[in-house]
Amino acid sequence: MGRRWTEERRLQRQQADWIVGYLRKNGPLTTREIIEALRDHERNVESHIITRALRKSQFIHLQKRIDIDGESHSVWEFRVDDQ
């Protein structure tokens, strides 16, 4: 029987978890700021991993959209919804 998680998939999951953790400590942040943080920490910048972290995590929410120099930017926040 094959392994459930390939090494590549495990590393991608770790990267997505790092993004969520970084937002928890330093958020809210724009997508551009998240990319800068990945580069500053010498991590790979891969759009599908960033998308997975921002859209699939139950703790990451789109806070608002802002305009910077005529460009629309998403602002993401870490939030635990109490229900």
N, CA, C and O atoms as a GROMACS GRO file, in nm:
protein
  332
    1MET      N    1   0.085  -0.117   0.000
    1MET     CA    2   0.000   0.000   0.000
    1MET      C    3   0.090   0.124   0.000
    1MET      O    4   0.192   0.127   0.068
    2GLY      N    5   0.051   0.225  -0.076
    2GLY     CA    6   0.131   0.347  -0.087
    2GLY      C    7   0.118   0.435   0.036
    2GLY      O    8   0.027   0.420   0.117
    3ARG      N    9   0.211   0.527   0.047
    3ARG     CA   10   0.207   0.621   0.158
    3ARG      C   11   0.094   0.721   0.137
    3ARG      O   12   0.065   0.762   0.024
    4ARG      N   13   0.032   0.759   0.244
    4ARG     CA   14  -0.079   0.854   0.234
    4ARG      C   15  -0.030   0.993   0.196
    4ARG      O   16  -0.091   1.059   0.112
    5TRP      N   17   0.079   1.037   0.254
    5TRP     CA   18   0.135   1.169   0.227
    5TRP      C   19   0.270   1.154   0.160
    5TRP      O   20   0.361   1.092   0.215
    6THR      N   21   0.283   1.210   0.043
    6THR     CA   22   0.414   1.211  -0.020
    6THR      C   23   0.499   1.317   0.051
    6THR      O   24   0.445   1.404   0.120
    7GLU      N   25   0.628   1.310   0.034
    7GLU     CA   26   0.717   1.408   0.096
    7GLU      C   27   0.684   1.549   0.048
    7GLU      O   28   0.685   1.644   0.127
    8GLU      N   29   0.656   1.563  -0.081
    8GLU     CA   30   0.624   1.695  -0.136
    8GLU      C   31   0.496   1.751  -0.073
    8GLU      O   32   0.490   1.869  -0.039
    9ARG      N   33   0.396   1.667  -0.059
    9ARG     CA   34   0.270   1.713  -0.001
    9ARG      C   35   0.288   1.749   0.146
    9ARG      O   36   0.228   1.845   0.194
   10ARG      N   37   0.369   1.673   0.216
   10ARG     CA   38   0.397   1.702   0.357
   10ARG      C   39   0.466   1.839   0.370
   10ARG      O   40   0.432   1.917   0.459
   11LEU      N   41   0.562   1.866   0.283
   11LEU     CA   42   0.632   1.995   0.285
   11LEU      C   43   0.538   2.110   0.250
   11LEU      O   44   0.548   2.218   0.308
   12GLN      N   45   0.447   2.088   0.156
   12GLN     CA   46   0.350   2.191   0.121
   12GLN      C   47   0.258   2.221   0.238
   12GLN      O   48   0.223   2.337   0.263
   13ARG      N   49   0.219   2.118   0.310
   13ARG     CA   50   0.133   2.137   0.428
   13ARG      C   51   0.206   2.215   0.536
   13ARG      O   52   0.147   2.301   0.602
   14GLN      N   53   0.335   2.185   0.555
   14GLN     CA   54   0.414   2.258   0.653
   14GLN      C   55   0.424   2.406   0.614
   14GLN      O   56   0.416   2.494   0.699
   15GLN      N   57   0.441   2.432   0.485
   15GLN     CA   58   0.450   2.569   0.436
   15GLN      C   59   0.318   2.644   0.461
   15GLN      O   60   0.320   2.759   0.506
   16ALA      N   61   0.207   2.580   0.432
   16ALA     CA   62   0.076   2.642   0.456
   16ALA      C   63   0.056   2.667   0.605
   16ALA      O   64   0.004   2.772   0.643
   17ASP      N   65   0.095   2.573   0.688
   17ASP     CA   66   0.084   2.592   0.834
   17ASP      C   67   0.172   2.707   0.882
   17ASP      O   68   0.133   2.779   0.973
   18TRP      N   69   0.289   2.725   0.820
   18TRP     CA   70   0.378   2.836   0.856
   18TRP      C   71   0.308   2.969   0.825
   18TRP      O   72   0.314   3.063   0.905
   19ILE      N   73   0.242   2.978   0.710
   19ILE     CA   74   0.172   3.101   0.671
   19ILE      C   75   0.062   3.132   0.773
   19ILE      O   76   0.048   3.247   0.816
   20VAL      N   77  -0.016   3.032   0.812
   20VAL     CA   78  -0.123   3.052   0.910
   20VAL      C   79  -0.063   3.098   1.043
   20VAL      O   80  -0.116   3.190   1.106
   21GLY      N   81   0.045   3.035   1.086
   21GLY     CA   82   0.110   3.075   1.211
   21GLY      C   83   0.166   3.216   1.205
   21GLY      O   84   0.159   3.290   1.303
   22TYR      N   85   0.223   3.252   1.092
   22TYR     CA   86   0.278   3.386   1.075
   22TYR      C   87   0.166   3.491   1.083
   22TYR      O   88   0.183   3.596   1.145
   23LEU      N   89   0.054   3.462   1.019
   23LEU     CA   90  -0.060   3.554   1.027
   23LEU      C   91  -0.113   3.564   1.170
   23LEU      O   92  -0.158   3.671   1.212
   24ARG      N   93  -0.109   3.455   1.242
   24ARG     CA   94  -0.157   3.456   1.381
   24ARG      C   95  -0.073   3.553   1.465
   24ARG      O   96  -0.127   3.627   1.547
   25LYS      N   97   0.058   3.551   1.445
   25LYS     CA   98   0.147   3.635   1.523
   25LYS      C   99   0.155   3.779   1.472
   25LYS      O  100   0.166   3.872   1.551
   26ASN      N  101   0.148   3.797   1.340
   26ASN     CA  102   0.180   3.926   1.279
   26ASN      C  103   0.067   3.992   1.203
   26ASN      O  104   0.084   4.103   1.151
   27GLY      N  105  -0.049   3.927   1.194
   27GLY     CA  106  -0.156   3.979   1.112
   27GLY      C  107  -0.232   4.090   1.177
   27GLY      O  108  -0.208   4.122   1.294
   28PRO      N  109  -0.323   4.149   1.105
   28PRO     CA  110  -0.361   4.120   0.967
   28PRO      C  111  -0.257   4.172   0.868
   28PRO      O  112  -0.188   4.270   0.893
   29LEU      N  113  -0.246   4.103   0.754
   29LEU     CA  114  -0.149   4.134   0.651
   29LEU      C  115  -0.212   4.124   0.513
   29LEU      O  116  -0.308   4.049   0.492
   30THR      N  117  -0.158   4.201   0.419
   30THR     CA  118  -0.200   4.187   0.280
   30THR      C  119  -0.130   4.066   0.221
   30THR      O  120  -0.031   4.017   0.276
   31THR      N  121  -0.180   4.020   0.108
   31THR     CA  122  -0.116   3.908   0.039
   31THR      C  123   0.028   3.944   0.004
   31THR      O  124   0.118   3.861   0.017
   32ARG      N  125   0.050   4.067  -0.038
   32ARG     CA  126   0.186   4.112  -0.072
   32ARG      C  127   0.278   4.105   0.049
   32ARG      O  128   0.394   4.066   0.036
   33GLU      N  129   0.229   4.143   0.166
   33GLU     CA  130   0.310   4.136   0.287
   33GLU      C  131   0.341   3.992   0.326
   33GLU      O  132   0.449   3.964   0.379
   34ILE      N  133   0.249   3.902   0.302
   34ILE     CA  134   0.273   3.760   0.328
   34ILE      C  135   0.385   3.709   0.238
   34ILE      O  136   0.473   3.636   0.283
   35ILE      N  137   0.380   3.746   0.111
   35ILE     CA  138   0.484   3.705   0.016
   35ILE      C  139   0.620   3.760   0.059
   35ILE      O  140   0.720   3.689   0.054
   36GLU      N  141   0.624   3.887   0.102
   36GLU     CA  142   0.748   3.947   0.149
   36GLU      C  143   0.802   3.872   0.271
   36GLU      O  144   0.922   3.850   0.282
   37ALA      N  145   0.713   3.831   0.362
   37ALA     CA  146   0.755   3.757   0.481
   37ALA      C  147   0.814   3.622   0.442
   37ALA      O  148   0.915   3.579   0.498
   38LEU      N  149   0.751   3.554   0.345
   38LEU     CA  150   0.805   3.427   0.298
   38LEU      C  151   0.947   3.446   0.245
   38LEU      O  152   1.036   3.367   0.276
   39ARG      N  153   0.967   3.549   0.166
   39ARG     CA  154   1.100   3.576   0.110
   39ARG      C  155   1.199   3.613   0.220
   39ARG      O  156   1.313   3.566   0.219
   40ASP      N  157   1.156   3.696   0.316
   40ASP     CA  158   1.244   3.736   0.426
   40ASP      C  159   1.289   3.617   0.509
   40ASP      O  160   1.400   3.617   0.563
   41HIS      N  161   1.204   3.517   0.520
   41HIS     CA  162   1.236   3.396   0.597
   41HIS      C  163   1.290   3.284   0.509
   41HIS      O  164   1.297   3.168   0.550
   42GLU      N  165   1.327   3.320   0.386
   42GLU     CA  166   1.388   3.226   0.290
   42GLU      C  167   1.302   3.102   0.269
   42GLU      O  168   1.351   2.989   0.267
   43ARG      N  169   1.172   3.125   0.252
   43ARG     CA  170   1.078   3.017   0.222
   43ARG      C  171   1.033   3.029   0.078
   43ARG      O  172   1.037   3.138   0.020
   44ASN      N  173   0.991   2.919   0.021
   44ASN     CA  174   0.943   2.919  -0.117
   44ASN      C  175   0.814   2.998  -0.128
   44ASN      O  176   0.728   2.992  -0.040
   45VAL      N  177   0.801   3.073  -0.237
   45VAL     CA  178   0.678   3.147  -0.266
   45VAL      C  179   0.608   3.073  -0.378
   45VAL      O  180   0.647   3.083  -0.495
   46GLU      N  181   0.504   2.998  -0.343
   46GLU     CA  182   0.428   2.921  -0.441
   46GLU      C  183   0.280   2.958  -0.424
   46GLU      O  184   0.222   2.944  -0.317
   47SER      N  185   0.223   3.005  -0.535
   47SER     CA  186   0.086   3.058  -0.527
   47SER      C  187  -0.015   2.956  -0.479
   47SER      O  188  -0.106   2.991  -0.403
   48HIS      N  189  -0.003   2.830  -0.520
   48HIS     CA  190  -0.102   2.731  -0.479
   48HIS      C  191  -0.095   2.702  -0.329
   48HIS      O  192  -0.196   2.669  -0.267
   49ILE      N  193   0.023   2.716  -0.271
   49ILE     CA  194   0.036   2.694  -0.127
   49ILE      C  195  -0.020   2.814  -0.050
   49ILE      O  196  -0.088   2.797   0.051
   50ILE      N  197   0.007   2.934  -0.100
   50ILE     CA  198  -0.047   3.054  -0.037
   50ILE      C  199  -0.200   3.051  -0.043
   50ILE      O  200  -0.267   3.080   0.056
   51THR      N  201  -0.253   3.015  -0.159
   51THR     CA  202  -0.398   3.006  -0.175
   51THR      C  203  -0.457   2.903  -0.080
   51THR      O  204  -0.560   2.927  -0.017
   52ARG      N  205  -0.391   2.788  -0.068
   52ARG     CA  206  -0.440   2.684   0.024
   52ARG      C  207  -0.443   2.736   0.167
   52ARG      O  208  -0.540   2.714   0.239
   53ALA      N  209  -0.338   2.805   0.208
   53ALA     CA  210  -0.332   2.856   0.346
   53ALA      C  211  -0.440   2.961   0.371
   53ALA      O  212  -0.503   2.962   0.477
   54LEU      N  213  -0.461   3.050   0.274
   54LEU     CA  214  -0.554   3.162   0.295
   54LEU      C  215  -0.699   3.121   0.277
   54LEU      O  216  -0.786   3.172   0.348
   55ARG      N  217  -0.727   3.034   0.186
   55ARG     CA  218  -0.867   3.002   0.154
   55ARG      C  219  -0.920   2.878   0.224
   55ARG      O  220  -1.041   2.867   0.246
   56LYS      N  221  -0.833   2.785   0.259
   56LYS     CA  222  -0.882   2.659   0.316
   56LYS      C  223  -0.871   2.652   0.468
   56LYS      O  224  -0.935   2.568   0.530
   57SER      N  225  -0.791   2.740   0.528
   57SER     CA  226  -0.778   2.736   0.673
   57SER      C  227  -0.905   2.791   0.737
   57SER      O  228  -0.958   2.893   0.694
   58GLN      N  229  -0.952   2.722   0.839
   58GLN     CA  230  -1.071   2.769   0.910
   58GLN      C  231  -1.042   2.891   0.996
   58GLN      O  232  -1.135   2.956   1.045
   59PHE      N  233  -0.914   2.925   1.015
   59PHE     CA  234  -0.877   3.036   1.101
   59PHE      C  235  -0.840   3.163   1.026
   59PHE      O  236  -0.825   3.268   1.088
   60ILE      N  237  -0.825   3.156   0.895
   60ILE     CA  238  -0.787   3.272   0.816
   60ILE      C  239  -0.911   3.328   0.747
   60ILE      O  240  -0.986   3.255   0.682
   61HIS      N  241  -0.931   3.458   0.762
   61HIS     CA  242  -1.049   3.524   0.706
   61HIS      C  243  -1.008   3.649   0.631
   61HIS      O  244  -0.913   3.717   0.668
   62LEU      N  245  -1.080   3.677   0.525
   62LEU     CA  246  -1.061   3.800   0.452
   62LEU      C  247  -1.120   3.913   0.535
   62LEU      O  248  -1.241   3.918   0.557
   63GLN      N  249  -1.034   4.002   0.581
   63GLN     CA  250  -1.080   4.111   0.667
   63GLN      C  251  -1.143   4.223   0.584
   63GLN      O  252  -1.251   4.272   0.615
   64LYS      N  253  -1.073   4.262   0.477
   64LYS     CA  254  -1.123   4.368   0.390
   64LYS      C  255  -1.036   4.376   0.266
   64LYS      O  256  -0.933   4.309   0.255
   65ARG      N  257  -1.079   4.457   0.173
   65ARG     CA  258  -0.999   4.488   0.055
   65ARG      C  259  -0.964   4.636   0.062
   65ARG      O  260  -1.048   4.719   0.095
   66ILE      N  261  -0.838   4.667   0.029
   66ILE     CA  262  -0.794   4.805   0.032
   66ILE      C  263  -0.731   4.841  -0.102
   66ILE      O  264  -0.687   4.753  -0.177
   67ASP      N  265  -0.727   4.969  -0.131
   67ASP     CA  266  -0.662   5.019  -0.252
   67ASP      C  267  -0.526   5.077  -0.216
   67ASP      O  268  -0.516   5.163  -0.128
   68ILE      N  269  -0.423   5.030  -0.282
   68ILE     CA  270  -0.289   5.084  -0.267
   68ILE      C  271  -0.239   5.120  -0.406
   68ILE      O  272  -0.223   5.033  -0.491
   69ASP      N  273  -0.215   5.247  -0.428
   69ASP     CA  274  -0.169   5.296  -0.558
   69ASP      C  275  -0.257   5.248  -0.672
   69ASP      O  276  -0.207   5.209  -0.778
   70GLY      N  277  -0.388   5.249  -0.651
   70GLY     CA  278  -0.481   5.211  -0.755
   70GLY      C  279  -0.499   5.062  -0.774
   70GLY      O  280  -0.574   5.019  -0.862
   71GLU      N  281  -0.432   4.981  -0.691
   71GLU     CA  282  -0.446   4.835  -0.699
   71GLU      C  283  -0.522   4.784  -0.578
   71GLU      O  284  -0.502   4.832  -0.466
   72SER      N  285  -0.610   4.688  -0.600
   72SER     CA  286  -0.687   4.628  -0.492
   72SER      C  287  -0.604   4.518  -0.424
   72SER      O  288  -0.547   4.432  -0.491
   73HIS      N  289  -0.598   4.522  -0.291
   73HIS     CA  290  -0.524   4.424  -0.213
   73HIS      C  291  -0.615   4.364  -0.107
   73HIS      O  292  -0.695   4.435  -0.045
   74SER      N  293  -0.603   4.234  -0.086
   74SER     CA  294  -0.678   4.165   0.018
   74SER      C  295  -0.600   4.172   0.148
   74SER      O  296  -0.478   4.156   0.150
   75VAL      N  297  -0.672   4.196   0.257
   75VAL     CA  298  -0.612   4.196   0.390
   75VAL      C  299  -0.666   4.074   0.464
   75VAL      O  300  -0.787   4.058   0.480
   76TRP      N  301  -0.575   3.988   0.509
   76TRP     CA  302  -0.611   3.861   0.574
   76TRP      C  303  -0.583   3.869   0.722
   76TRP      O  304  -0.487   3.934   0.765
   77GLU      N  305  -0.666   3.803   0.802
   77GLU     CA  306  -0.647   3.800   0.945
   77GLU      C  307  -0.667   3.659   1.000
   77GLU      O  308  -0.739   3.578   0.942
   78PHE      N  309  -0.602   3.632   1.112
   78PHE     CA  310  -0.623   3.508   1.186
   78PHE      C  311  -0.733   3.536   1.286
   78PHE      O  312  -0.727   3.634   1.360
   79ARG      N  313  -0.835   3.452   1.288
   79ARG     CA  314  -0.947   3.472   1.380
   79ARG      C  315  -1.007   3.337   1.415
   79ARG      O  316  -1.026   3.251   1.329
   80VAL      N  317  -1.036   3.320   1.541
   80VAL     CA  318  -1.106   3.200   1.588
   80VAL      C  319  -1.249   3.243   1.618
   80VAL      O  320  -1.273   3.322   1.709
   81ASP      N  321  -1.341   3.191   1.542
   81ASP     CA  322  -1.482   3.222   1.563
   81ASP      C  323  -1.537   3.135   1.673
   81ASP      O  324  -1.535   3.012   1.662
   82ASP      N  325  -1.586   3.196   1.780
   82ASP     CA  326  -1.649   3.122   1.889
   82ASP      C  327  -1.795   3.098   1.854
   82ASP      O  328  -1.871   3.192   1.830
   83GLN      N  329  -1.832   2.972   1.851
   83GLN     CA  330  -1.971   2.938   1.818
   83GLN      C  331  -2.029   2.845   1.920
   83GLN      O  332  -2.144   2.806   1.909
   0.00000   0.00000   0.00000
